Amino acid sequence: MPISLDTMLALTTRFHVSVDGVDLGGWARCQGLEVKFNPEAQHDGGNYQYETVLPGAIKYTPVTLQRAINAADTAKVQSWLRERASGWVDAHASGGGGTAQISLFDAHAKKVATWTLRNVYPDSWKGPDLDAGTLGIATEQLVLVHEGFL
């Protein structure tokens, strides 16, 4: 089937992240948009033809975001992390984690898909390894844990 010019193809290089309306900017890499249903097989005594399949606990993988550090977007992430850290002890009193949106765009900057993560918390943030002996790009990594996006 040929692809028409109107077909919106998602580009894995064009996605944006926000949490509770706080724009965390564009990222170069996003890993972990995954759900596992973990069905459990039960053997019933006297039934030799099949195993009964029961629903198991649904598990969501942490989402790992990576990008090159830039002044504007990195400052937004740092501000969001400071806010989360200040309320960390009383997170249950503040209503829990936030709601994150990861939006994927096509080559014309039109939204193709959005994943909404519920009850999002920062798991970790990692800054660049600073080494004057290398010519690498300074990157940051943000890991978000959540309770699902389905």
Secondary structure as UniProt FT lines:
FT   TURN            5..6
FT   TURN            12..13
FT   STRAND          15..19
FT   TURN            20..21
FT   STRAND          22..26
FT   STRAND          29..31
FT   STRAND          35..36
FT   STRAND          40..42
FT   TURN            45..46
FT   STRAND          52..54
FT   STRAND          59..60
FT   STRAND          63..68
FT   HELIX           71..86
FT   TURN            89..95
FT   STRAND          98..105
FT   TURN            107..108
FT   STRAND          111..126
FT   TURN            132..133
FT   STRAND          139..145
//
